[in-house]
Amino acid sequence: MRGDDQMTGKRKIFGTDGVRGLANAGAMKPDEILRLGMAVGRVFKNGAHRHRVVIGKDTRLSGYMIEPALTAGFAASGMDVFLLGPLPTPAMAMLTRSLRADLGVMISASHNPYHDNGVKFFGPDGYKLSDETELEIERLMSAPLDEGLAKSADLGRVKRIDDAAARYIEFAKAAFPRRYSLDGMRIVVDCANGAGYKVAPTVLWELGAEVKEIGVEPNGFNINRDVGSTATKKMANAVREYRADIGIALDGDADRVIICDEKGEIVDGDQILALIASFWKSRGQLKGDGVVATVMSNMGLEKYLKNEGLDLIRTKVGDRYVVEEMRNRGMNIGGEPSGHVILSDYATTGDGIVTALQVLAVVAAEKRKVSEVCNKFSPYPQLLKNVRCAKAGVLEDASVIAAIAGGEKKFGDKGRLVIRPSGTEPLIRVMAEGEDEKLVTQVVDDICVAVEKAGK
């Protein structure tokens, strides 16, 4: 399966998850961020009422530059700005609705290193923007800076909200069933030195757990560095060292989560989807008789759900495509193997803390070890490699097309391929899975070689 259609082909600034890039370069320069804020303000001003936008961020150094640039753009367009400080991305989605804002903004590059940053937007309903809205924003960004300015008397005001973290903590705790408790449970939580570094340990402690914190000392540079959901070794080692019952690793903006059991073995997003779906089905909570996932989810998940009488609906990569399909089909569980899980009974976007609480609810209900609860299926051998390539149209090269066709022929019906450009980085992602691990490796390597040569 070729992944050229992961992007619309029309958007130049927005990727699969907002605007993202190297801080203080390209789209992440202050003047471009100012333009972005002004353009978004123009799109979301609708009517004579005082419009408001809430802004949160993770712990990157560049957040101190991007936040005031966005604030200036919104204020210049006549929107009142509420600054919430470091908070998880799902908190922004929730608070956008709670504070009756016209727009929510999260400044974060998620799991990327500190030198990258990005801007994610949420509409007044807490959902991410449509392709059409993003295209309109891009169109307005090319307009002169003096277009769409508010009159002097109509400039936006700026206010800092001090209790935003407490509001989110109470929201997250409410997602844990009252009939269960975390009393006596020892939990390692790795906050990736990111946006969840204060709220995640607090939520777990207030629900009764004994909490061992790691990745809770952000300094502007160490977000996601050797910690968090993309670097789980430290979490797994801490679980074994402290004889914890479970490990929870968030990413930089806490919208993803990866679990490890009491042995330090990793439980990825696919296993989490299987666990929650089967538990919710048994309690009549599952809607739509299935789960929405992306083309990246393992065939083992699909086989497990089928045996449970459930469907697996696949979408393009990107949580907003998962959410869109969930809404269309009336389903309440969706996600990605990266641990980006959407539970629409609680949130409009991925929420790593709320997802972890649902896993803990299953463990508490079944009174068994995490290793016995969370490993629902044996995954097919899967391999993903990234090829750095900034050359446009590389997937249209004849040699790359031939390599992909050759891989598909070798697999037949016993494997599958997903080749796609990253929506956030200059990478081509080559993924294969199948019954034969050696064949999976061979096919991926052959395609990566072809992409590398074509990209030079």
For each residue, the residues with C-beta under 8 A, 3 or more apart:
1: 295 416 417 418 419
2: 395 404 419 420
3: 6 295 316 317 395 418 419 420 421 429
4: 395 396 420 421
5: 9 316
6: 3 16 316 317 318 420 421 423
7: 11 15 16 421 423
8: 11 131 135
9: 5
10: 135
11: 7 8 14 15 131 134 135 138
12: 138
13: 19 27 36 134 137 138 141
14: 11 18 19 134 137 138
15: 7 11 18 19 20 423 424
16: 6 7 317 318 320 423 424
17: 20 110 118 120 128 318 319 320 423 424
18: 14 15 106 118 119 120 121 128
19: 13 14 15 27 28 36 118 119
20: 15 17 27 28 109 112 116 117 118 119 424
21: 25 26 27 28 116 117 118
22: 25 26 28 115 116
23: 28 60 61 62 65 66 115 116 117
24: 28 29 30 62 65
25: 21 22 28 29
26: 21 22 29 32
27: 13 19 20 21 32 33 36
28: 19 20 21 22 23 24 25 32 33 62 66 116 117 118
29: 24 25 26 32 33
30: 24 33 34 65 66 69
31: 34 35 69
32: 26 27 28 29 35 36 141
33: 27 28 29 30 36 37 66 69 70 73 119
34: 30 31 37 38 69 70 72 73 145
35: 31 32 38 39 73 141 145
36: 13 19 27 32 33 39 40 70 73 119 137 141
37: 33 34 40 41 69 70 71 72 73 74 76 77
38: 34 35 41 42 73 74 76 77 140 145 148 149
39: 35 36 42 43 73 137 138 140 141 143 148
40: 36 37 43 44 73 74 103 121 137
41: 37 38 44 45 51 53 73 74 76 77 78 79 148
42: 38 39 45 77 140 148
43: 39 40 133 136 137 140
44: 40 41 51 53 79 102 103 123
45: 41 42 51 77 78 79 102
46: 51 102
47:
48:
49:
50: 80
51: 41 44 45 46 78 79 80 102 103 156
52: 79 80 81 82 99 100 101 102 103
53: 41 44 74 79 80 81 82 101 102 103 104 105
54: 81 82 84 92 95 96 99 101 103 104 105 161
55: 67 70 71 81 82 83 84 105 106 107
56: 84 85 86 87 88 89 91 92 95 104 105 106 107 164 195
57: 60 63 66 67 85 86 87 106 107 108 195
58: 63 86 106 107 108 109 194 195 223 252 253
59: 63 86 193 194 195 197 218 220 223 252
60: 23 57 63 107 108 109 114 117 220 223 252
61: 23 64 114 220 221
62: 23 24 28 65 66 114 115 117
63: 57 58 59 60 66 67 107 117
64: 61 67 68
65: 23 24 30 62 68 69
66: 23 28 30 33 57 62 63 69 70 107 117 119
67: 55 57 63 64 70 71 83 107
68: 64 65 71 72
69: 30 31 33 34 37 65 66 72 73
70: 33 34 36 37 55 66 67 73 74 105 107 119
71: 37 55 67 68 74 75 81 83 158
72: 34 37 68 69 75 76
73: 33 34 35 36 37 38 39 40 41 69 70 76 77
74: 37 38 40 41 53 70 71 77 79 81 156
75: 71 72 78 79 80 81 155 156 157 158
76: 37 38 41 72 73 149 150 155 156
77: 37 38 41 42 45 73 74 148 149 150 156
78: 41 45 51 75 150 151 154 155 156
79: 41 44 45 51 52 53 74 75 102 103 156
80: 50 51 52 53 75 156 157 158 159
81: 52 53 54 55 71 74 75 156 157 158 159
82: 52 53 54 55 99 101 159 160 161
83: 55 67 71 158 159 160 161
84: 54 55 56 87 91 92 95 160 161 164
85: 56 57 160 164 165
86: 56 57 58 59 195 197 198 218
87: 56 57 84 91 92 95 164 165 168 195 199
88: 56 91 92 168 195 196 199 200 250 253 254 255 351 352 353
89: 56 92 93 106 108 110 120 195 253 254 255 349 350
90: 93 94 168 254 255 347 349 350 351 352 353 354
91: 56 84 87 88 94 95 164 165 167 168 171 199
92: 54 56 84 87 88 89 95 96 104 105 106 120 122
93: 89 90 96 97 104 122 126 127 347 348 349
94: 90 91 97 98 126 167 168 171 347 348
95: 54 56 84 87 91 92 98 99 101 104 164 167 168
96: 54 92 93 99 101 103 104 122 123 124 126
97: 93 94 100 101 124 125 126 348
98: 94 95 167
99: 52 54 82 95 96 161
100: 52 97 124
101: 52 53 54 82 95 96 97 104 124
102: 44 45 46 51 52 53 79 124
103: 40 44 51 52 53 54 79 96 121 122 123 124
104: 53 54 56 92 93 95 96 101 121 122 123 126
105: 53 54 55 56 70 92 119 120 121 122
106: 18 55 56 57 58 89 92 119 120 121 122 253
107: 55 56 57 58 60 63 66 67 70 117 118 119
108: 57 58 60 89 117 118 120 194 195 252 253
109: 20 58 60 112 113 116 117 118 252 424
110: 17 89 118 251 252 253 255 256
111: 192 224 228 229 230 251 252 256 338
112: 20 109 116 118 224 252 424 425
113: 109 116 223 224 225
114: 60 61 62 220 221 222 223 224 225
115: 22 23 62
116: 20 21 22 23 28 109 112 113
117: 20 21 23 28 60 62 63 66 107 108 109
118: 17 18 19 20 21 28 107 108 109 110 112 424
119: 18 19 20 33 36 66 70 105 106 107
120: 17 18 89 92 105 106 108 128
121: 18 40 103 104 105 106 128 129
122: 92 93 96 103 104 105 106 126 127 128 129 348 349
123: 44 96 103 104 126 127 128 129 133
124: 96 97 100 101 102 103
125: 97 348
126: 93 94 96 97 104 122 123 347 348 349
127: 93 122 123 320 323 348 349
128: 17 18 120 121 122 123 319 320 323 349
129: 121 122 123 133 134 137
130: 133 134
131: 8 11 134 135
132: 135 136
133: 43 123 129 130 136 137
134: 11 13 14 129 130 131 137 138
135: 8 10 11 131 132 138 139
136: 43 132 133 139 140
137: 13 14 36 39 40 43 129 133 134 140 141
138: 11 12 13 14 39 134 135 141 142
139: 135 136 142 143
140: 38 39 42 43 136 137 143 148
141: 13 32 35 36 39 137 138
142: 138 139
143: 39 139 140 147 148
144: 147
145: 34 35 38
146: 149
147: 143 144
148: 38 39 41 42 77 140 143
149: 38 76 77 146
150: 76 77 78 154 155 156
151: 78 154 155
152: 155
153:
154: 78 150 151
155: 75 76 78 150 151 152
156: 51 74 75 76 77 78 79 80 81 150
157: 75 80 81
158: 71 75 80 81 83
159: 80 81 82 83
160: 82 83 84 85
161: 54 82 83 84 99 164
162:
163: 166 167
164: 56 84 85 87 91 95 161 167 168
165: 85 87 91 168 169 198 199
166: 163 169 170
167: 91 94 95 98 163 164 170 171
168: 87 88 90 91 94 95 164 165 171 172 199
169: 165 166 172 173 199 202 203 206
170: 166 167 173 174
171: 91 94 167 168 174 175
172: 168 169 175 176 199 203 351 353 354 357
173: 169 170 176 203 206 207
174: 170 171
175: 171 172 343 346 354 357 358
176: 172 173 180 182 207 357 360 361
177: 180 361
178:
179:
180: 176 177 360 361 364 365
181: 207 208 364
182: 176 185 187 204 207 208 209 360 364
183: 208 209
184: 208 210
185: 182 208 209 210 245 246 360 363 364
186: 209 210 212 242 243 244 245
187: 182 204 209 210 211 212 244 245 246 247 248 360
188: 211 212 214 235 238 239 242 244 246 247 248
189: 200 201 204 211 212 213 214 247 248 249 250
190: 214 215 227 228 229 232 234 235 238 247 248 249 250
191: 194 196 197 200 201 213 214 215 216 227 228 250 254
192: 111 196 197 215 223 224 227 228 229 249 250 251 252 254
193: 59 197 215 216 217 218 219 222 223 224 225 227 228 252
194: 58 59 108 191 197 215 218 223 224 228 250 251 252 253 254
195: 56 57 58 59 86 87 88 89 108 252 253 254
196: 88 191 192 199 200 250 253 254 352 353
197: 59 86 191 192 193 194 200 201 215 216 217 218
198: 86 165 201 202 216
199: 87 88 91 165 168 169 172 196 202 203 254 353
200: 88 189 191 196 197 203 204 248 250 254 352 353
201: 189 191 197 198 204 205 211 213 216
202: 169 198 199 205 206
203: 169 172 173 199 200 206 207 353 357
204: 182 187 189 200 201 207 209 211 248
205: 201 202 208 209 211
206: 169 173 202 203
207: 173 176 181 182 203 204 357
208: 181 182 183 184 185 205
209: 182 183 185 186 187 204 205
210: 184 185 186 187
211: 187 188 189 201 204 205
212: 186 187 188 189 238 242 244
213: 189 191 201 216
214: 188 189 190 191 227 234 235 238
215: 190 191 192 193 194 197 227 228 234 249 250
216: 191 193 197 198 201 213
217: 193 197 222
218: 59 86 193 194 197 222 223
219: 193 222
220: 59 60 61 114 223
221: 61 114 225
222: 114 193 217 218 219 225 227
223: 58 59 60 113 114 192 193 194 218 220 228 252
224: 111 112 113 114 192 193 194 227 228 230 231 251 252
225: 113 114 193 221 222 231
226: 231 233 234
227: 190 191 192 193 214 215 222 224 231 234 235 249
228: 111 190 191 192 193 194 215 223 224 231 232 249 250 251 252
229: 111 190 192 232 249 250 251 256 257 258 338 339 352
230: 111 224 251
231: 224 225 226 227 228 234
232: 190 228 229 235 236 247 249 258 260 266
233: 226 236 237
234: 190 214 215 226 227 231 237 238
235: 188 190 214 227 232 238 239 247 248 249 258 260
236: 232 233 239 240 247 260 264 265 266
237: 233 234 240 241 264
238: 188 190 212 214 234 235 241 242 244 247
239: 188 235 236 242 243 244 246 247 260 261 262 263 264
240: 236 237 243 263 264
241: 237 238
242: 186 188 212 238 239
243: 186 239 240 262
244: 186 187 188 212 238 239 247 262
245: 185 186 187 262 363 369 370
246: 185 187 188 239 259 260 261 262 359 360 363 370
247: 187 188 189 190 232 235 236 238 239 244 259 260 261 264
248: 187 188 189 190 200 204 235 257 259 352 356
249: 189 190 192 215 227 228 229 232 235 257 258 259 260
250: 88 189 190 191 192 194 196 200 215 228 229 254 256 257 352 353
251: 110 111 192 194 224 228 229 230 254 255 256 257 339 352
252: 58 59 60 108 109 110 111 112 192 193 194 195 223 224 228
253: 58 88 89 106 108 110 194 195 196
254: 88 89 90 191 192 194 195 196 199 200 250 251 351 352 353
255: 88 89 90 110 251 319 340 349 350 351 352
256: 110 111 229 250 251 269 338 339 340 341 350 352
257: 229 248 249 250 251 272 339 341 352 353 355 356
258: 229 232 235 249 266 267 268 269 338 339
259: 246 247 248 249 266 267 271 272 356 359 370 374
260: 232 235 236 239 246 247 249 263 264 265 266 267
261: 239 246 247 264 265 267 369 370 371 374 375
262: 239 243 244 245 246 369 370 371
263: 239 240 260 371
264: 236 237 239 240 247 260 261
265: 236 260 261 371 375
266: 232 236 258 259 260
267: 258 259 260 261 271 272 359 370 374 375
268: 258 271 272 337 338 339
269: 256 258 272 273 297 335 336 337 338 339 340 341
270: 273 274 293 297 298 300 301 337 379
271: 259 267 268 274 275 301 374 375 376 377
272: 257 259 267 268 269 275 276 335 339 341 355 359 374
273: 269 270 276 277 291 293 297 301 333 334 335 341
274: 270 271 277 278 301 304 305 376 377
275: 271 272 278 279 359 362 373 374 376
276: 272 273 279 280 333 341 343 355 358 359 362
277: 273 274 280 281 286 290 291 305 308 310 333
278: 274 275 281 282 308 376
279: 275 276 282 283 358 361 362 365
280: 276 277 283 285 286 332 333
281: 277 278 284 285 286 308 310
282: 278 279
283: 279 280
284: 281
285: 280 281 332 345
286: 277 280 281 289 310 332 333
287: 330 331 332
288: 326 329 330 331 332
289: 286 309 310 311
290: 277 305 310 311 312 313 329 331
291: 273 277 301 305 310 311 312 313 331 333 334 335
292: 313 314 315 322 325 326 329 331 333 334 335
293: 270 273 296 297 301 312 313 314 315 322 334 335 336 337
294: 297 314 315 316 317 318 321 322 336
295: 1 3 314 315 316 317 418 420
296: 293 317 336 337 338 384 418 431
297: 269 270 273 293 294 301 302 312 314 336 337
298: 270 301 302 337 379 380 382 433
299: 302 303 380 416 433
300: 270 303 304 377 378 379 380
301: 270 271 273 274 291 293 297 298 304 305 312 377 379
302: 297 298 299 305 306 312
303: 299 300 306 307 377
304: 274 300 301 307 308 376 377
305: 274 277 290 291 301 302 308 310 311 312
306: 302 303 309 310 311 312
307: 303 304
308: 277 278 281 304 305
309: 289 306
310: 277 281 286 289 290 291 305 306
311: 289 290 291 305 306
312: 290 291 293 297 301 302 305 306
313: 290 291 292 293 325 329 331
314: 292 293 294 295 297
315: 292 293 294 295 318 321 322 324 325
316: 3 5 6 294 295 321
317: 3 6 16 294 295 296 321 336 420 423
318: 6 16 17 294 315 321 322 423
319: 17 128 255 322 323 335 336 340 342 349 350
320: 16 17 127 128 323 324
321: 294 315 316 317 318 324 325
322: 292 293 294 315 318 319 325 326 334 335 336 342
323: 127 128 319 320 326 327 334 342 344 348 349
324: 315 320 321 327 328
325: 292 313 315 321 322 328 329 331 334
326: 288 292 322 323 329 330 331 332 333 334 342 344
327: 323 324 330 344
328: 324 325
329: 288 290 292 313 325 326
330: 287 288 326 327
331: 287 288 290 291 292 313 325 326 334 344
332: 280 285 286 287 288 326 343 344 345
333: 273 276 277 280 286 291 292 326 341 342 343 344
334: 273 291 292 293 322 323 325 326 331 341 342 344
335: 269 272 273 291 292 293 319 322 339 340 341 342 350
336: 269 293 294 296 297 317 319 322 339 340 341
337: 268 269 270 293 296 297 298
338: 111 229 256 258 268 269 296
339: 229 251 256 257 258 268 269 272 335 336 352 355
340: 255 256 269 319 335 336 350
341: 256 257 269 272 273 276 333 334 335 336 350 351 352 355
342: 319 322 323 326 333 334 335 347 348 349 350 351
343: 175 276 332 333 346 347 351 354 355 358
344: 323 326 327 331 332 333 334 347 348
345: 285 332
346: 175 343 351 354
347: 90 93 94 126 342 343 344 350 351 354
348: 93 94 97 122 125 126 127 323 342 344
349: 89 90 93 122 126 127 128 255 319 323 342
350: 89 90 255 256 319 335 340 341 342 347 355
351: 88 90 172 254 255 341 342 343 346 347 354 355
352: 88 90 196 200 229 248 250 251 254 255 256 257 339 341 355 356
353: 88 90 172 196 199 200 203 250 254 257 356 357
354: 90 172 175 343 346 347 351 357 358
355: 257 272 276 339 341 343 350 351 352 358 359
356: 248 257 259 352 353 359 360
357: 172 175 176 203 207 353 354 360 361
358: 175 276 279 343 354 355 361 362
359: 246 259 267 272 275 276 355 356 362 363 374
360: 176 180 182 185 187 246 356 357 363 364
361: 176 177 180 279 357 358 364 365
362: 275 276 279 358 359 365 366 373
363: 185 245 246 359 360 366 368 369 370 373 374
364: 180 181 182 185 360 361 367
365: 180 279 361 362
366: 362 363 373
367: 364
368: 363 372 373
369: 245 261 262 363 372 373
370: 245 246 259 261 262 267 363 373 374
371: 261 262 263 265 374 375
372: 368 369 375
373: 275 362 363 366 368 369 370
374: 259 261 267 271 272 275 359 363 370 371
375: 261 265 267 271 371 372
376: 271 274 275 278 304
377: 271 274 300 301 303 304
378: 300
379: 270 298 300 301 382
380: 298 299 300 415 433 434 435
381: 433 434 435 436 437 440
382: 298 379 431 432 433 440
383: 431 432 433 440 441 444
384: 296 429 430 431 444
385: 429 430 431 444 445 448
386: 422 427 428 429 430
387: 427 428 430 448 451 452 455
388: 426 427
389: 394 426 427 428 451 452 455
390: 426 455
391: 394 454 455 456
392:
393: 396 397
394: 389 391 397 400 428 451 454 455
395: 2 3 4 400 401 419 421 428 451
396: 4 393 400 401
397: 393 394 400 401 450 454
398: 401 402
399: 402 403 450 453 454
400: 394 395 396 397 403 404 447 450 451 454
401: 395 396 397 398 404 405
402: 398 399 405 406 450
403: 399 400 406 407 446 447 449 450 451
404: 2 400 401 407 408 417 419 447
405: 401 402 408 409
406: 402 403 409 410 443 446
407: 403 404 410 411 417 432 443 444 446 447
408: 404 405 411 417
409: 405 406 412
410: 406 407 415 439 442 443
411: 407 408 414 415 416 417 432 434 439 443
412: 409 415
413:
414: 411 434 435 436
415: 380 410 411 412 432 433 434 435 436 439 440 443
416: 1 299 411 432 433 434
417: 1 404 407 408 411 430 431 432 443 447
418: 1 3 295 296 429 431 432
419: 1 2 3 395 404 428 429 430 431 447
420: 2 3 4 6 295 317 428 429
421: 3 4 6 7 395 427 428 429
422: 386 425 426 427 428 429
423: 6 7 15 16 17 317 318
424: 15 16 17 20 109 112 118
425: 112 422
426: 388 389 390 422
427: 386 387 388 389 421 422
428: 386 387 389 394 395 419 420 421 422 451 455
429: 3 384 385 386 418 419 420 421 422
430: 384 385 386 387 417 419 444 447 448 451
431: 296 382 383 384 385 417 418 419 444
432: 382 383 407 411 415 416 417 418 440 443 444 447
433: 298 299 380 381 382 383 415 416 440
434: 380 381 411 414 415 416 439 440
435: 380 381 414 415
436: 381 414 415 439 440
437: 381 440 441
438: 441 442
439: 410 411 415 434 436 442 443
440: 381 382 383 415 432 433 434 436 437 443 444
441: 383 437 438 444 445
442: 410 438 439 445 446
443: 406 407 410 411 415 417 432 439 440 446 447
444: 383 384 385 407 430 431 432 440 441 447 448
445: 385 441 442 448 449
446: 403 406 407 442 443 449 450
447: 400 403 404 407 417 419 430 432 443 444 450 451
448: 385 387 430 444 445 451 452
449: 403 445 446 452 453
450: 397 399 400 402 403 446 447 453 454
451: 387 389 394 395 400 403 428 430 447 448 454 455
452: 387 389 448 449 455 456
453: 399 449 450 456
454: 391 394 397 399 400 450 451
455: 387 389 390 391 394 428 451 452
456: 391 452 453
